[in-house]
């Protein structure tokens, strides 16, 4: 019932690259919508995940890992992260509890202080430290900022995630539902599909390739045999990178397609044909007009 009052709100998840933001979002939703890899800056755009249970509906906004930009794409990533923070009722600042506080953490904390949005500190990866280390870490962060809550979790192992949700609901207002119960994201289908393909490139390639690719969905249509046809282009910056993506005798591009197809079919709950192409667009990460053309939000550059 849309007129039923429940706890609602927007929560932005921020943190350094590889802190576990996307892992947490996928865990909360119990379905994969955000891509994950061990490469820094995996998330480039905001991804909205919609969590609904009997008494709440929460929109979680996964953001790019906050870092010092090195090109126009990096500027874009930081601008959308700041924009998402300003638009939310609560911020989850997720940190790796097994790592020491560094300059990257200091940069994020400065942003939190400047924007002054109610913030939960999530100490992630507590399965990697001792209880004694956890207590010291909590005491350390308590002195840095007046966090609304400090919640130790393991996003990967699902430790204390349910408690995090229960604590969060205490800070939310009562309102009507924003989405039907079965909606888990308001991101377009083509965007999630392109992210799944990009994730496989991140997982399978090394050197400079992970940071210099984009994926564009060229076509999604139903075939006569009821299978869905998806044609996508993997964009790289140099001809040498194109050869690496294709691989010897097409081995790499086939493996990327095979792995991506599995995730896409699970997302869509149907069989698909996936056709991948590789295109070279030199220096696309440094040019705002090309970044726009590749599907990133126009208003960020206005």
FIFI-526140 format. One record per residue (C-alpha): residue number from 1; residue in one letter; y, z, x. Coordinates in nm, 3 decimals. Layout:
REM residues N
NUM, A, Y, Z, X $
...
REM end
This chain:
REM residues 302
1, X, 0.000, 0.000, 0.000 $
2, X, 0.331, -0.111, 0.152 $
3, X, 0.541, 0.148, -0.038 $
4, X, 0.334, 0.439, 0.093 $
5, X, 0.524, 0.664, 0.335 $
6, X, 0.358, 0.712, 0.674 $
7, X, 0.466, 0.792, 1.029 $
8, X, 0.616, 0.482, 1.193 $
9, X, 0.802, 0.388, 1.508 $
10, X, 0.842, 0.163, 1.811 $
11, X, 0.720, 0.287, 2.149 $
12, X, 0.787, 0.105, 2.475 $
13, X, 0.540, 0.146, 2.761 $
14, X, 0.700, 0.123, 3.106 $
15, X, 0.590, 0.188, 3.462 $
16, X, 0.534, 0.039, 3.803 $
17, X, 0.306, -0.264, 3.843 $
18, X, -0.061, -0.163, 3.807 $
19, X, 0.018, 0.178, 3.658 $
20, X, -0.215, 0.103, 3.365 $
21, X, 0.021, -0.005, 3.086 $
22, X, -0.191, -0.292, 2.954 $
23, X, -0.510, -0.089, 2.989 $
24, X, -0.357, 0.185, 2.774 $
25, X, -0.240, -0.061, 2.508 $
26, X, -0.582, -0.226, 2.482 $
27, X, -0.747, 0.118, 2.466 $
28, X, -0.522, 0.235, 2.183 $
29, X, -0.583, -0.083, 1.983 $
30, X, -0.954, -0.091, 2.068 $
31, X, -0.913, -0.464, 2.124 $
32, X, -0.785, -0.672, 2.412 $
33, X, -0.446, -0.834, 2.358 $
34, X, -0.278, -0.757, 2.693 $
35, X, -0.411, -0.914, 3.011 $
36, X, -0.519, -0.707, 3.309 $
37, X, -0.576, -0.773, 3.679 $
38, X, -0.539, -0.595, 4.010 $
39, X, -0.244, -0.821, 4.100 $
40, X, 0.110, -0.674, 4.073 $
41, X, 0.340, -0.799, 3.794 $
42, X, 0.054, -0.922, 3.577 $
43, X, 0.256, -0.877, 3.256 $
44, X, 0.559, -1.110, 3.243 $
45, X, 0.664, -1.084, 2.882 $
46, X, 0.671, -0.814, 2.619 $
47, X, 0.358, -0.786, 2.408 $
48, X, 0.365, -0.595, 2.079 $
49, X, 0.049, -0.413, 1.975 $
50, X, 0.030, -0.269, 1.623 $
51, X, -0.172, 0.051, 1.580 $
52, X, -0.254, 0.159, 1.226 $
53, X, -0.456, 0.456, 1.104 $
54, X, -0.466, 0.666, 0.786 $
55, X, -0.128, 0.833, 0.839 $
56, X, 0.067, 0.617, 1.085 $
57, X, 0.165, 0.270, 1.201 $
58, X, 0.302, 0.245, 1.553 $
59, X, 0.424, -0.066, 1.734 $
60, X, 0.358, -0.037, 2.108 $
61, X, 0.559, -0.265, 2.336 $
62, X, 0.393, -0.346, 2.668 $
63, X, 0.647, -0.447, 2.933 $
64, X, 0.637, -0.606, 3.279 $
65, X, 0.594, -0.362, 3.564 $
66, X, 0.937, -0.251, 3.681 $
67, X, 1.008, -0.379, 4.031 $
68, X, 1.286, -0.521, 4.249 $
69, X, 1.329, -0.888, 4.141 $
70, X, 1.289, -1.162, 4.402 $
71, X, 1.366, -1.466, 4.182 $
72, X, 1.497, -1.564, 3.838 $
73, X, 1.161, -1.495, 3.675 $
74, X, 1.173, -1.144, 3.821 $
75, X, 1.526, -1.099, 3.680 $
76, X, 1.396, -1.209, 3.342 $
77, X, 1.108, -0.959, 3.353 $
78, X, 1.340, -0.667, 3.427 $
79, X, 1.588, -0.767, 3.156 $
80, X, 1.323, -0.778, 2.885 $
81, X, 1.187, -0.440, 2.998 $
82, X, 1.533, -0.283, 2.967 $
83, X, 1.586, -0.451, 2.630 $
84, X, 1.257, -0.313, 2.496 $
85, X, 1.346, 0.041, 2.609 $
86, X, 1.678, 0.030, 2.424 $
87, X, 1.510, -0.084, 2.100 $
88, X, 1.244, 0.190, 2.088 $
89, X, 1.233, 0.543, 1.947 $
90, X, 1.012, 0.674, 2.228 $
91, X, 0.932, 0.558, 2.580 $
92, X, 0.598, 0.612, 2.747 $
93, X, 0.659, 0.628, 3.122 $
94, X, 0.315, 0.582, 3.273 $
95, X, 0.256, 0.673, 3.638 $
96, X, -0.050, 0.668, 3.860 $
97, X, -0.125, 1.037, 3.913 $
98, X, -0.339, 0.957, 4.218 $
99, X, -0.042, 0.808, 4.408 $
100, X, 0.256, 0.981, 4.566 $
101, X, 0.603, 0.953, 4.411 $
102, X, 0.783, 0.661, 4.577 $
103, X, 1.093, 0.444, 4.564 $
104, X, 0.951, 0.243, 4.274 $
105, X, 0.906, 0.561, 4.068 $
106, X, 1.259, 0.668, 4.159 $
107, X, 1.396, 0.332, 4.037 $
108, X, 1.220, 0.367, 3.700 $
109, X, 1.331, 0.728, 3.656 $
110, X, 1.689, 0.619, 3.715 $
111, X, 1.657, 0.363, 3.435 $
112, X, 1.513, 0.628, 3.200 $
113, X, 1.801, 0.865, 3.275 $
114, X, 2.064, 0.595, 3.223 $
115, X, 1.924, 0.474, 2.890 $
116, X, 1.859, 0.829, 2.767 $
117, X, 1.573, 0.747, 2.527 $
118, X, 1.322, 1.026, 2.444 $
119, X, 1.051, 0.985, 2.707 $
120, X, 0.689, 1.097, 2.742 $
121, X, 0.551, 1.113, 3.094 $
122, X, 0.191, 0.988, 3.100 $
123, X, 0.003, 1.091, 3.413 $
124, X, -0.263, 0.820, 3.424 $
125, X, -0.587, 0.799, 3.623 $
126, X, -0.646, 1.175, 3.616 $
127, X, -1.016, 1.100, 3.664 $
128, X, -0.927, 1.021, 4.027 $
129, X, -0.774, 1.362, 4.110 $
130, X, -0.873, 1.729, 4.098 $
131, X, -0.739, 1.978, 3.838 $
132, X, -0.544, 2.147, 4.118 $
133, X, -0.377, 1.820, 4.214 $
134, X, -0.292, 1.754, 3.851 $
135, X, -0.116, 2.091, 3.814 $
136, X, 0.092, 2.022, 4.128 $
137, X, 0.184, 1.677, 3.998 $
138, X, 0.295, 1.816, 3.660 $
139, X, 0.509, 2.082, 3.831 $
140, X, 0.666, 1.815, 4.053 $
141, X, 0.766, 1.587, 3.764 $
142, X, 0.892, 1.877, 3.550 $
143, X, 1.170, 1.930, 3.805 $
144, X, 1.276, 1.565, 3.804 $
145, X, 1.359, 1.512, 3.436 $
146, X, 1.346, 1.677, 3.095 $
147, X, 1.051, 1.480, 2.954 $
148, X, 0.980, 1.539, 2.585 $
149, X, 0.609, 1.562, 2.667 $
150, X, 0.392, 1.541, 2.977 $
151, X, 0.046, 1.412, 2.887 $
152, X, -0.237, 1.364, 3.143 $
153, X, -0.463, 1.071, 3.052 $
154, X, -0.710, 0.818, 3.182 $
155, X, -0.645, 0.491, 3.000 $
156, X, -0.956, 0.333, 3.151 $
157, X, -1.190, 0.622, 3.067 $
158, X, -1.025, 0.705, 2.729 $
159, X, -0.951, 1.060, 2.840 $
160, X, -0.692, 1.238, 2.620 $
161, X, -0.569, 0.916, 2.456 $
162, X, -0.636, 1.044, 2.103 $
163, X, -0.442, 1.359, 2.183 $
164, X, -0.154, 1.144, 2.307 $
165, X, -0.142, 0.967, 1.970 $
166, X, -0.148, 1.296, 1.779 $
167, X, 0.138, 1.436, 1.987 $
168, X, 0.335, 1.113, 1.944 $
169, X, 0.316, 1.127, 1.564 $
170, X, 0.511, 1.456, 1.566 $
171, X, 0.816, 1.265, 1.690 $
172, X, 0.802, 0.977, 1.443 $
173, X, 0.987, 0.941, 1.113 $
174, X, 0.832, 0.870, 0.773 $
175, X, 0.875, 0.518, 0.649 $
176, X, 0.686, 0.234, 0.479 $
177, X, 0.439, 0.014, 0.665 $
178, X, 0.575, -0.279, 0.862 $
179, X, 0.249, -0.479, 0.883 $
180, X, -0.078, -0.520, 0.693 $
181, X, -0.356, -0.291, 0.815 $
182, X, -0.551, -0.569, 0.988 $
183, X, -0.261, -0.688, 1.211 $
184, X, -0.296, -0.578, 1.574 $
185, X, -0.015, -0.789, 1.725 $
186, X, 0.283, -0.987, 1.608 $
187, X, 0.274, -1.202, 1.921 $
188, X, 0.194, -1.566, 1.836 $
189, X, -0.167, -1.679, 1.873 $
190, X, -0.074, -1.942, 2.130 $
191, X, 0.097, -1.676, 2.346 $
192, X, -0.209, -1.448, 2.359 $
193, X, -0.434, -1.749, 2.435 $
194, X, -0.208, -1.861, 2.720 $
195, X, -0.211, -1.508, 2.862 $
196, X, -0.592, -1.495, 2.856 $
197, X, -0.603, -1.819, 3.056 $
198, X, -0.345, -1.689, 3.304 $
199, X, -0.546, -1.370, 3.346 $
200, X, -0.850, -1.567, 3.463 $
201, X, -0.640, -1.750, 3.721 $
202, X, -0.512, -1.414, 3.844 $
203, X, -0.865, -1.280, 3.872 $
204, X, -1.010, -1.581, 4.053 $
205, X, -0.734, -1.686, 4.294 $
206, X, -0.572, -1.530, 4.600 $
207, X, -0.269, -1.573, 4.825 $
208, X, 0.052, -1.688, 4.656 $
209, X, -0.108, -1.858, 4.356 $
210, X, -0.116, -1.565, 4.108 $
211, X, 0.263, -1.528, 4.110 $
212, X, 0.347, -1.897, 4.097 $
213, X, 0.158, -2.003, 3.784 $
214, X, 0.244, -2.030, 3.417 $
215, X, 0.028, -2.145, 3.128 $
216, X, 0.149, -2.361, 2.840 $
217, X, -0.053, -2.435, 2.526 $
218, X, -0.013, -2.806, 2.456 $
219, X, -0.221, -2.832, 2.140 $
220, X, -0.429, -2.622, 1.900 $
221, X, -0.604, -2.813, 1.624 $
222, X, -0.922, -2.806, 1.418 $
223, X, -1.188, -3.064, 1.504 $
224, X, -1.407, -3.240, 1.248 $
225, X, -1.710, -3.030, 1.347 $
226, X, -1.507, -2.715, 1.258 $
227, X, -1.459, -2.612, 1.621 $
228, X, -1.100, -2.547, 1.729 $
229, X, -0.965, -2.764, 2.013 $
230, X, -0.724, -2.592, 2.254 $
231, X, -0.553, -2.795, 2.527 $
232, X, -0.357, -2.599, 2.788 $
233, X, -0.169, -2.675, 3.109 $
234, X, -0.170, -2.447, 3.412 $
235, X, 0.167, -2.490, 3.585 $
236, X, 0.194, -2.444, 3.963 $
237, X, 0.481, -2.490, 4.208 $
238, X, 0.317, -2.700, 4.480 $
239, X, 0.057, -2.978, 4.510 $
240, X, -0.154, -2.764, 4.745 $
241, X, -0.180, -2.499, 4.471 $
242, X, -0.300, -2.761, 4.224 $
243, X, -0.596, -2.836, 4.452 $
244, X, -0.681, -2.466, 4.477 $
245, X, -0.677, -2.423, 4.099 $
246, X, -0.901, -2.726, 4.046 $
247, X, -1.132, -2.629, 4.332 $
248, X, -1.398, -2.830, 4.510 $
249, X, -1.550, -3.077, 4.264 $
250, X, -1.369, -2.895, 3.982 $
251, X, -1.562, -2.571, 4.032 $
252, X, -1.262, -2.334, 4.005 $
253, X, -1.108, -2.489, 3.693 $
254, X, -1.447, -2.483, 3.519 $
255, X, -1.493, -2.113, 3.596 $
256, X, -1.141, -2.035, 3.472 $
257, X, -1.218, -2.222, 3.151 $
258, X, -1.556, -2.055, 3.101 $
259, X, -1.416, -1.703, 3.137 $
260, X, -1.107, -1.772, 2.926 $
261, X, -1.312, -1.931, 2.650 $
262, X, -1.519, -1.614, 2.608 $
263, X, -1.209, -1.398, 2.552 $
264, X, -1.041, -1.652, 2.324 $
265, X, -1.351, -1.688, 2.107 $
266, X, -1.371, -1.310, 2.072 $
267, X, -1.003, -1.297, 1.977 $
268, X, -1.031, -1.577, 1.720 $
269, X, -1.385, -1.493, 1.602 $
270, X, -1.480, -1.860, 1.624 $
271, X, -1.613, -2.118, 1.869 $
272, X, -1.361, -2.335, 2.053 $
273, X, -1.329, -2.631, 2.287 $
274, X, -1.097, -2.543, 2.576 $
275, X, -0.947, -2.825, 2.781 $
276, X, -0.746, -2.727, 3.090 $
277, X, -0.507, -2.940, 3.297 $
278, X, -0.308, -2.852, 3.611 $
279, X, 0.053, -2.970, 3.652 $
280, X, 0.305, -2.928, 3.934 $
281, X, 0.664, -2.822, 3.853 $
282, X, 0.833, -2.742, 4.182 $
283, X, 1.030, -2.416, 4.199 $
284, X, 1.002, -2.335, 3.828 $
285, X, 1.037, -1.957, 3.884 $
286, X, 1.386, -2.000, 4.032 $
287, X, 1.537, -2.208, 3.750 $
288, X, 1.636, -2.044, 3.417 $
289, X, 1.615, -2.372, 3.224 $
290, X, 1.255, -2.426, 3.338 $
291, X, 1.164, -2.063, 3.263 $
292, X, 1.294, -2.119, 2.908 $
293, X, 1.099, -2.445, 2.877 $
294, X, 0.780, -2.260, 2.972 $
295, X, 0.808, -2.030, 2.672 $
296, X, 1.010, -1.728, 2.783 $
297, X, 1.277, -1.581, 2.555 $
298, X, 1.601, -1.785, 2.552 $
299, X, 1.837, -1.496, 2.466 $
300, X, 1.762, -1.312, 2.792 $
301, X, 1.956, -1.577, 2.986 $
302, X, 2.248, -1.603, 2.743 $
REM end
